[in-house]
């Protein structure tokens, strides 16, 4: 199944510390929830990488399997993924570790 970028209207990234970064968009772009942006501006190149992650993720990248990792993240994701493995390049997977600081830049004061 392929989902066109224009069909994606929001993305939520929950960081390791539990912070939630809400992003919404249209026409293949994303913007970060303005309430999170105090003194910061979006890092457009990083937001574009989030968009590309979803544009290049195909159902063929998901297959039945089991989680072998002992990390806290794996344990938390295990019930959600219900025995599926996800295959993607490490450069794409790093997006899941980003924080608000990674997705934004300080604005000039």
VEXSE-46834 format. One record per atom (N, C-alpha, C): residue in one letter; x, y, z; atom name; residue number from 1. Coordinates in Angstrom, 3 decimals. Layout:
BEGIN
SITE residuo       xx       yy       zz atomo num
SITE       A        X        Y        Z    CA NUM
...
END
This chain:
BEGIN
SITE residuo       xx       yy       zz atomo num
SITE       X    0.846   -1.173    0.000     N   1
SITE       X    0.000    0.000    0.000    CA   1
SITE       X    0.890    1.233    0.000     C   1
SITE       X    0.596    2.182   -0.837     N   2
SITE       X    1.352    3.422   -0.900    CA   2
SITE       X    0.436    4.575   -0.527     C   2
SITE       X    0.908    5.435    0.389     N   3
SITE       X    0.126    6.579    0.834    CA   3
SITE       X    0.797    7.830    0.288     C   3
SITE       X    0.068    8.601   -0.476     N   4
SITE       X    0.610    9.838   -1.026    CA   4
SITE       X    0.847   10.845    0.091     C   4
SITE       X    1.872   11.673   -0.056     N   5
SITE       X    2.217   12.663    0.960    CA   5
SITE       X    1.055   13.599    1.253     C   5
SITE       X    0.269   13.927    0.249     N   6
SITE       X   -0.850   14.848    0.469    CA   6
SITE       X   -1.949   14.221    1.313     C   6
SITE       X   -1.936   12.900    1.486     N   7
SITE       X   -2.924   12.241    2.324    CA   7
SITE       X   -2.555   12.303    3.803     C   7
SITE       X   -1.293   12.544    4.104     N   8
SITE       X   -0.841   12.630    5.483    CA   8
SITE       X   -1.132   14.054    5.972     C   8
SITE       X   -1.915   14.167    7.042     N   9
SITE       X   -2.287   15.482    7.537    CA   9
SITE       X   -1.662   15.801    8.890     C   9
SITE       X   -1.159   14.774    9.598     N  10
SITE       X   -0.490   15.054   10.864    CA  10
SITE       X    0.471   13.923   11.218     C  10
SITE       X    1.461   14.293   11.997     N  11
SITE       X    2.454   13.342   12.511    CA  11
SITE       X    2.682   13.708   13.966     C  11
SITE       X    2.733   12.724   14.833     N  12
SITE       X    3.047   12.967   16.238    CA  12
SITE       X    4.289   12.163   16.592     C  12
SITE       X    5.275   12.848   17.146     N  13
SITE       X    6.515   12.207   17.567    CA  13
SITE       X    6.593   12.311   19.083     C  13
SITE       X    6.658   11.175   19.760     N  14
SITE       X    6.812   11.156   21.213    CA  14
SITE       X    8.269   10.829   21.506     C  14
SITE       X    8.949   11.743   22.180     N  15
SITE       X   10.378   11.578   22.443    CA  15
SITE       X   10.606   10.647   23.631     C  15
SITE       X   11.861   10.278   23.847     N  16
SITE       X   12.202    9.366   24.946    CA  16
SITE       X   11.758    9.896   26.291     C  16
SITE       X   11.810   11.238   26.483     N  17
SITE       X   11.413   11.809   27.774    CA  17
SITE       X    9.907   12.002   27.898     C  17
SITE       X    9.149   11.566   26.885     N  18
SITE       X    7.699   11.652   26.934    CA  18
SITE       X    7.113   12.915   26.336     C  18
SITE       X    7.957   13.820   25.861     N  19
SITE       X    7.466   15.032   25.213    CA  19
SITE       X    6.789   14.658   23.904     C  19
SITE       X    5.718   15.361   23.574     N  20
SITE       X    4.977   15.093   22.347    CA  20
SITE       X    5.136   16.276   21.412     C  20
SITE       X    5.600   15.995   20.201     N  21
SITE       X    5.768   17.022   19.179    CA  21
SITE       X    4.697   16.791   18.127     C  21
SITE       X    3.745   17.707   18.065     N  22
SITE       X    2.669   17.609   17.094    CA  22
SITE       X    3.026   18.370   15.830     C  22
SITE       X    2.890   17.719   14.682     N  23
SITE       X    3.157   18.345   13.391    CA  23
SITE       X    1.938   18.132   12.507     C  23
SITE       X    1.620   19.133   11.714     N  24
SITE       X    0.508   18.985   10.781    CA  24
SITE       X    0.933   19.558    9.444     C  24
SITE       X    0.206   19.199    8.407     N  25
SITE       X    0.608   19.697    7.107    CA  25
SITE       X   -0.378   19.379    6.016     C  25
SITE       X   -0.037   19.886    4.862     N  26
SITE       X   -0.809   19.652    3.646    CA  26
SITE       X    0.134   19.813    2.476     C  26
SITE       X   -0.219   19.196    1.362     N  27
SITE       X    0.578   19.325    0.138    CA  27
SITE       X    2.042   18.932    0.324     C  27
SITE       X    2.299   17.897    1.134     N  28
SITE       X    3.647   17.380    1.279    CA  28
SITE       X    4.560   18.189    2.170     C  28
SITE       X    4.002   19.060    3.021     N  29
SITE       X    4.818   19.836    3.953    CA  29
SITE       X    4.338   19.584    5.378     C  29
SITE       X    5.179   19.918    6.353     N  30
SITE       X    4.812   19.802    7.759    CA  30
SITE       X    5.159   21.095    8.481     C  30
SITE       X    4.386   21.418    9.497     N  31
SITE       X    4.742   22.509   10.404    CA  31
SITE       X    4.535   22.001   11.821     C  31
SITE       X    5.294   22.556   12.749     N  32
SITE       X    5.224   22.131   14.144    CA  32
SITE       X    4.181   22.970   14.864     C  32
SITE       X    3.486   22.345   15.800     N  33
SITE       X    2.480   23.032   16.600    CA  33
SITE       X    3.058   24.354   17.115     C  33
SITE       X    2.440   25.488   16.763     N  34
SITE       X    2.976   26.805   17.157    CA  34
SITE       X    3.152   26.970   18.659     C  34
SITE       X    2.379   26.268   19.475     N  35
SITE       X    2.513   26.392   20.924    CA  35
SITE       X    3.861   25.874   21.431     C  35
SITE       X    4.514   25.033   20.643     N  36
SITE       X    5.818   24.489   21.030    CA  36
SITE       X    6.975   25.365   20.568     C  36
SITE       X    6.680   26.380   19.761     N  37
SITE       X    7.722   27.090   19.027    CA  37
SITE       X    8.252   28.353   19.697     C  37
SITE       X    8.011   28.596   20.960     N  38
SITE       X    8.454   29.818   21.628    CA  38
SITE       X    9.964   30.000   21.485     C  38
SITE       X   10.360   31.065   20.774     N  39
SITE       X   11.778   31.362   20.580    CA  39
SITE       X   12.494   30.441   19.619     C  39
SITE       X   11.744   29.657   18.855     N  40
SITE       X   12.361   28.695   17.950    CA  40
SITE       X   11.703   28.795   16.582     C  40
SITE       X   12.425   28.386   15.567     N  41
SITE       X   11.912   28.341   14.197    CA  41
SITE       X   12.094   26.928   13.669     C  41
SITE       X   11.219   26.480   12.785     N  42
SITE       X   11.344   25.123   12.263    CA  42
SITE       X   12.637   24.934   11.470     C  42
SITE       X   13.255   23.786   11.617     N  43
SITE       X   14.402   23.406   10.789    CA  43
SITE       X   13.824   22.690    9.579     C  43
SITE       X   13.602   23.443    8.516     N  44
SITE       X   12.888   22.919    7.349    CA  44
SITE       X   13.507   21.639    6.793     C  44
SITE       X   14.848   21.557    6.788     N  45
SITE       X   15.489   20.352    6.249    CA  45
SITE       X   15.127   19.111    7.068     C  45
SITE       X   14.978   19.260    8.388     N  46
SITE       X   14.602   18.121    9.233    CA  46
SITE       X   13.133   17.766    9.025     C  46
SITE       X   12.265   18.774    8.921     N  47
SITE       X   10.844   18.496    8.677    CA  47
SITE       X   10.665   17.802    7.331     C  47
SITE       X   11.468   18.200    6.350     N  48
SITE       X   11.402   17.540    5.041    CA  48
SITE       X   11.826   16.074    5.144     C  48
SITE       X   12.768   15.768    6.050     N  49
SITE       X   13.180   14.365    6.233    CA  49
SITE       X   12.062   13.542    6.843     C  49
SITE       X   11.267   14.151    7.736     N  50
SITE       X   10.119   13.440    8.307    CA  50
SITE       X    9.125   13.116    7.197     C  50
SITE       X    8.865   14.088    6.321     N  51
SITE       X    7.953   13.865    5.193    CA  51
SITE       X    8.484   12.738    4.311     C  51
SITE       X    9.778   12.783    3.977     N  52
SITE       X   10.366   11.751    3.112    CA  52
SITE       X   10.297   10.371    3.745     C  52
SITE       X   10.414   10.306    5.078     N  53
SITE       X   10.320    9.018    5.756    CA  53
SITE       X    9.002    8.335    5.411     C  53
SITE       X    7.916    9.064    5.452     N  54
SITE       X    6.608    8.481    5.157    CA  54
SITE       X    6.405    8.269    3.664     C  54
SITE       X    7.034    9.088    2.852     N  55
SITE       X    6.910    8.909    1.405    CA  55
SITE       X    7.619    7.649    0.929     C  55
SITE       X    8.653    7.224    1.652     N  56
SITE       X    9.455    6.081    1.212    CA  56
SITE       X    9.173    4.804    2.003     C  56
SITE       X    8.252    4.852    2.957     N  57
SITE       X    7.918    3.677    3.755    CA  57
SITE       X    6.825    2.888    3.049     C  57
SITE       X    7.109    1.653    2.711     N  58
SITE       X    6.165    0.805    1.994    CA  58
SITE       X    5.783   -0.386    2.856     C  58
SITE       X    4.631   -0.955    2.585     N  59
SITE       X    4.205   -2.124    3.337    CA  59
SITE       X    5.211   -3.257    3.199     C  59
SITE       X    5.955   -3.291    2.116     N  60
SITE       X    6.979   -4.319    1.913    CA  60
SITE       X    8.083   -4.213    2.966     C  60
SITE       X    8.186   -3.036    3.636     N  61
SITE       X    9.193   -2.847    4.668    CA  61
SITE       X    8.773   -3.454    6.003     C  61
SITE       X    7.561   -4.002    6.074     N  62
SITE       X    7.025   -4.561    7.307    CA  62
SITE       X    6.799   -6.056    7.092     C  62
SITE       X    7.276   -6.862    8.012     N  63
SITE       X    7.085   -8.297    7.881    CA  63
SITE       X    6.899   -8.905    9.271     C  63
SITE       X    6.280  -10.047    9.326     N  64
SITE       X    6.070  -10.723   10.612    CA  64
SITE       X    7.406  -11.058   11.225     C  64
SITE       X    7.485  -10.958   12.535     N  65
SITE       X    8.735  -11.269   13.220    CA  65
SITE       X    8.564  -11.099   14.716     C  65
SITE       X    9.679  -11.134   15.435     N  66
SITE       X    9.645  -10.958   16.887    CA  66
SITE       X   10.707   -9.953   17.274     C  66
SITE       X   10.448   -9.258   18.362     N  67
SITE       X   11.405   -8.266   18.873    CA  67
SITE       X   12.479   -8.990   19.678     C  67
SITE       X   13.748   -8.752   19.332     N  68
SITE       X   14.849   -9.414   20.024    CA  68
SITE       X   15.591   -8.482   20.971     C  68
SITE       X   15.327   -7.194   20.896     N  69
SITE       X   16.068   -6.223   21.690    CA  69
SITE       X   15.564   -6.186   23.126     C  69
SITE       X   16.451   -5.857   24.038     N  70
SITE       X   16.065   -5.725   25.441    CA  70
SITE       X   15.926   -4.268   25.858     C  70
SITE       X   15.901   -3.333   24.898     N  71
SITE       X   15.827   -1.918   25.242    CA  71
SITE       X   14.423   -1.554   25.715     C  71
SITE       X   14.345   -0.476   26.490     N  72
SITE       X   13.053   -0.001   26.999    CA  72
SITE       X   12.146    0.398   25.849     C  72
SITE       X   12.708    0.964   24.798     N  73
SITE       X   11.914    1.370   23.640    CA  73
SITE       X   11.286    0.149   22.986     C  73
SITE       X   12.065   -0.924   22.809     N  74
SITE       X   11.534   -2.150   22.211    CA  74
SITE       X   10.409   -2.733   23.050     C  74
SITE       X   10.604   -2.731   24.366     N  75
SITE       X    9.573   -3.271   25.251    CA  75
SITE       X    8.294   -2.453   25.154     C  75
SITE       X    8.434   -1.126   25.039     N  76
SITE       X    7.256   -0.262   24.940    CA  76
SITE       X    6.539   -0.444   23.604     C  76
SITE       X    7.308   -0.642   22.532     N  77
SITE       X    6.712   -0.780   21.210    CA  77
SITE       X    6.150   -2.173   20.936     C  77
SITE       X    6.610   -3.173   21.658     N  78
SITE       X    6.223   -4.555   21.375    CA  78
SITE       X    4.713   -4.761   21.261     C  78
SITE       X    3.893   -4.269   22.207     N  79
SITE       X    2.443   -4.500   22.060    CA  79
SITE       X    1.865   -3.801   20.818     C  79
SITE       X    2.410   -2.657   20.466     N  80
SITE       X    1.912   -1.911   19.313    CA  80
SITE       X    2.268   -2.591   18.007     C  80
SITE       X    3.477   -3.094   17.909     N  81
SITE       X    3.919   -3.708   16.662    CA  81
SITE       X    3.434   -5.147   16.522     C  81
SITE       X    2.998   -5.744   17.603     N  82
SITE       X    2.370   -7.074   17.605    CA  82
SITE       X    3.063   -8.076   16.691     C  82
SITE       X    4.377   -8.239   16.888     N  83
SITE       X    5.098   -9.269   16.157    CA  83
SITE       X    5.523   -8.903   14.760     C  83
SITE       X    5.582   -7.612   14.430     N  84
SITE       X    6.061   -7.194   13.127    CA  84
SITE       X    7.443   -6.581   13.238     C  84
SITE       X    8.253   -6.755   12.212     N  85
SITE       X    9.561   -6.119   12.119    CA  85
SITE       X    9.485   -5.037   11.064     C  85
SITE       X   10.203   -3.961   11.286     N  86
SITE       X   10.221   -2.856   10.345    CA  86
SITE       X   11.637   -2.703    9.816     C  86
SITE       X   11.774   -2.649    8.527     N  87
SITE       X   13.080   -2.535    7.896    CA  87
SITE       X   13.207   -1.167    7.245     C  87
SITE       X   14.229   -0.400    7.648     N  88
SITE       X   14.472    0.894    7.033    CA  88
SITE       X   15.933    1.266    7.249     C  88
SITE       X   16.462    2.122    6.405     N  89
SITE       X   17.846    2.553    6.572    CA  89
SITE       X   18.028    3.287    7.903     C  89
SITE       X   19.212    3.171    8.491     N  90
SITE       X   19.474    3.829    9.776    CA  90
SITE       X   19.324    5.338    9.676     C  90
SITE       X   19.601    5.908    8.501     N  91
SITE       X   19.440    7.358    8.336    CA  91
SITE       X   17.974    7.765    8.461     C  91
SITE       X   17.042    6.883    8.090     N  92
SITE       X   15.617    7.156    8.283    CA  92
SITE       X   15.208    6.866    9.722     C  92
SITE       X   15.728    5.797   10.285     N  93
SITE       X   15.349    5.396   11.638    CA  93
SITE       X   15.754    6.433   12.674     C  93
SITE       X   16.805    7.206   12.394     N  94
SITE       X   17.249    8.201   13.373    CA  94
SITE       X   16.189    9.276   13.625     C  94
SITE       X   15.272    9.456   12.685     N  95
SITE       X   14.182   10.425   12.847    CA  95
SITE       X   13.394   10.128   14.121     C  95
SITE       X   13.236    8.848   14.461     N  96
SITE       X   12.460    8.468   15.629    CA  96
SITE       X   13.126    8.880   16.946     C  96
SITE       X   14.389    9.260   16.901     N  97
SITE       X   15.088    9.700   18.096    CA  97
SITE       X   15.188   11.207   18.231     C  97
SITE       X   14.639   11.946   17.296     N  98
SITE       X   14.746   13.404   17.330    CA  98
SITE       X   13.894   14.011   18.430     C  98
SITE       X   14.337   15.189   18.878     N  99
SITE       X   13.619   15.975   19.877    CA  99
SITE       X   13.192   17.289   19.239     C  99
SITE       X   12.501   18.131   19.996     N 100
SITE       X   12.101   19.438   19.494    CA 100
SITE       X   13.329   20.266   19.113     C 100
SITE       X   14.418   20.129   19.877     N 101
SITE       X   15.655   20.848   19.539    CA 101
SITE       X   16.205   20.413   18.179     C 101
SITE       X   16.036   19.154   17.834     N 102
SITE       X   16.510   18.662   16.531    CA 102
SITE       X   15.658   19.206   15.387     C 102
SITE       X   14.378   19.398   15.637     N 103
SITE       X   13.450   19.813   14.599    CA 103
SITE       X   13.302   21.327   14.474     C 103
SITE       X   13.960   22.059   15.377     N 104
SITE       X   13.864   23.516   15.363    CA 104
SITE       X   15.234   24.151   15.552     C 104
SITE       X   15.274   25.460   15.323     N 105
SITE       X   16.491   26.249   15.536    CA 105
SITE       X   16.115   27.469   16.354     C 105
SITE       X   17.060   27.962   17.143     N 106
SITE       X   16.796   29.186   17.907    CA 106
SITE       X   16.611   30.346   16.948     C 106
SITE       X   15.657   31.214   17.274     N 107
SITE       X   15.449   32.399   16.446    CA 107
SITE       X   16.378   33.496   16.930     C 107
SITE       X   16.739   34.393   16.011     N 108
SITE       X   17.592   35.530   16.376    CA 108
SITE       X   16.782   36.453   17.273     C 108
SITE       X   17.413   36.916   18.340     N 109
SITE       X   16.676   37.784   19.267    CA 109
SITE       X   16.890   39.234   18.982     C 109
END
